Amino acid sequence: MTTTRSMTPTRLVLALVAAGLLGGAGASFVAGSRAHAAAPIALTAPAAASTAAAPDFAQIAERYGPAVVNISVSGTRKASADEGDEAAATQQRGLPGMDPSDPFFEFFKRFQGPNGFGAGPGQREMPVRGQGSGFIVSADGTILTNAHVVRDAKDVTVKLTDRREFQAKVLGSDPKTDVAVLKIDAKNLPTVPLGNARELKVGEWVLAIGSPFGFENSVTAGVVSAKGRSLPEDSFVPFIQTDVAVNPGNSGGPLFNARGEVVGINSQIFSRTGGYQGLSFAIPIELASRIKDQIVATGKASHARLGVAVQEVNQTLADSFKLDKPEGALVSNVDAGGPADKAGLKTGDVIRKVNGQPIIASGDLPALIGQSTPGEKVTLEVWRQGKREELSARLGDASDKKAQVAKADSELGKGKLGLALRQLQPQEKRDAGVDGGLVVENAAGPAALAGVQPGDLLMGIDGKPVQSIEQVREVMAKSGKSVALLIQRDGNKIFVPVRIG
């Protein structure tokens, strides 16, 4: 089943790549029989070609194409009572293939407007069908695909390149990483070798095989555009970005390196139209393999959590916290009683490293923590009040509470701070669930441009709690050209950078 997501800051549509009605992401290797798993292919460019020439992908397609499968699913979903009428109206408008039973109907329907169509009152169960891709990782029939490909599926059919079809069992799926594992009753199947996504380099050639729009075993090639990409609502996955042509139906298919090793699972695209526009994203195979191992062992996957909400560090915030670079994850809130709280993390800390691994963008933190195991102990390097400190935290389980990534308003102004403040009344403190802070009576100038609004609670400045107007004046007197205001709004906290000089 194909699903789509809106990327709020940019209004781009995050199109989960699957033909039809089901969608998802993920893959991994199941330790077991590999009787048909050949060694990676040693590819060389033609003698007359330069070292920058594309490798001969024909060898990969010929050798490992048979291990890439087409996945068809059927199930039901809740639909509005008048959706059938709207579907008929859509068909009358002349859109091709818009019969509700068409596997692409749901995919195209989602791009008819912000609310799709058929948004009337009342819901009923409606049959759905969809298509995706997958690849065989063990000769006894274990298959990796995306979780969104098999979401809500009651019937899953796997079709091989030799035209044989099998009913598949979903061993388990993990929506957080978009990885699912299937099993078919077969033996001596062709398989693919798994590689190492960490060894990929930006600019390196890669190849995708899948079933875009139902065209089985289609091959497309491109290069690695970036590594470790964080996407909205997918904070557990450090995606591989490529410019490989990926379209609905490619979901769950393998991404190969030039040696014929699977390094990722094609999962998502960024698009304004729902079709390929040069931005494709794949799940690293190491992450998928770890999820696969858990699913095979227990039927589900678990993820660790630190218990903080974090936000991006831009240049203004870096200046405010006296950081040498705008890097790290700024802690805007700490869950009371959570792992971070017990470890001594505080609002205003900037997490720079986890177990020695640098945190460059804020999204690096949840992706790294999410790949750890609940109960695992990690070492955190934090920047606090202009100094480096080291803390140790024992991670909790993400199923207890979902990690949050806050987003900051980047608009700034010049001049004075522009805030009219007053202290909270006792009843206001009880209602807001806070012990201190100041109410923003009015916001103008730089603070207003940065997004501060009347009614917000000012909880701190540059990591220092403020309880009175006098404290605000003291902190501001020592501030530089910018300050970071800790604002609480509707129970959520976030640092807002304000440039004042």
JOTACOR-V124864 format. One record per backbone hydrogen bond with DSSP energy under -1.0 kcal/mol. NH is the residue of the N-H (numbers start at 1). CO is the residue of the C=O. If there is no record, write none. Layout:
NH & CO
NH & CO
This chain:
2 & 20
5 & 14
7 & 12
8 & 6
11 & 7
13 & 271
14 & 5
15 & 13
15 & 269
16 & 3
17 & 267
18 & 16
22 & 1
24 & 148
37 & 34
41 & 259
49 & 46
53 & 50
57 & 55
59 & 56
61 & 57
62 & 58
63 & 59
64 & 60
65 & 61
67 & 64
68 & 65
69 & 134
70 & 159
71 & 132
72 & 157
73 & 130
74 & 155
75 & 128
77 & 126
79 & 124
81 & 122
83 & 80
86 & 82
87 & 83
88 & 84
89 & 85
90 & 86
91 & 87
92 & 88
93 & 89
94 & 91
95 & 90
102 & 99
105 & 102
108 & 104
109 & 105
110 & 106
111 & 108
112 & 109
116 & 113
124 & 79
126 & 77
128 & 75
130 & 73
131 & 19
132 & 71
133 & 251
134 & 69
135 & 144
136 & 67
137 & 142
138 & 142
139 & 33
141 & 138
143 & 182
144 & 135
145 & 180
147 & 25
153 & 150
154 & 74
155 & 74
157 & 72
158 & 166
159 & 70
160 & 164
163 & 160
166 & 158
168 & 156
169 & 183
171 & 181
172 & 181
174 & 179
178 & 174
179 & 174
180 & 145
181 & 172
182 & 143
183 & 169
184 & 141
186 & 184
189 & 139
192 & 136
195 & 262
199 & 196
200 & 197
203 & 224
204 & 201
206 & 222
207 & 256
208 & 220
209 & 254
210 & 218
211 & 249
213 & 248
214 & 211
215 & 212
216 & 214
218 & 210
220 & 208
222 & 206
224 & 204
225 & 241
226 & 241
229 & 239
234 & 231
237 & 234
239 & 229
239 & 237
240 & 282
241 & 226
242 & 280
243 & 223
250 & 247
252 & 266
253 & 250
255 & 264
256 & 207
257 & 261
260 & 257
262 & 193
263 & 255
264 & 255
265 & 283
266 & 253
267 & 281
268 & 281
269 & 15
270 & 279
271 & 13
280 & 242
281 & 268
282 & 240
283 & 265
285 & 263
288 & 284
289 & 285
290 & 286
291 & 287
292 & 288
293 & 289
294 & 290
295 & 291
296 & 292
297 & 293
298 & 294
299 & 295
305 & 396
309 & 333
310 & 404
311 & 330
318 & 314
319 & 315
320 & 316
321 & 317
323 & 318
327 & 325
328 & 360
329 & 351
330 & 311
331 & 349
332 & 309
333 & 309
335 & 307
338 & 335
340 & 306
342 & 338
343 & 339
345 & 340
348 & 331
349 & 346
350 & 383
351 & 329
352 & 381
353 & 381
354 & 357
355 & 379
357 & 354
359 & 352
364 & 361
365 & 362
367 & 363
368 & 364
369 & 365
370 & 366
372 & 369
375 & 395
376 & 373
378 & 393
380 & 391
381 & 353
382 & 389
383 & 350
384 & 387
387 & 384
389 & 382
391 & 380
393 & 378
395 & 376
396 & 305
398 & 303
400 & 397
406 & 310
420 & 442
422 & 439
429 & 425
430 & 426
431 & 427
432 & 428
433 & 429
434 & 429
438 & 458
439 & 422
440 & 456
441 & 420
442 & 420
444 & 418
447 & 417
448 & 444
449 & 445
450 & 446
451 & 448
452 & 447
455 & 440
456 & 453
457 & 488
458 & 438
459 & 486
460 & 486
461 & 464
462 & 484
464 & 461
466 & 459
472 & 468
473 & 469
474 & 470
475 & 471
476 & 472
477 & 473
483 & 498
485 & 496
486 & 460
487 & 494
488 & 457
489 & 492
492 & 489
494 & 487
496 & 485
498 & 483
500 & 481
501 & 481
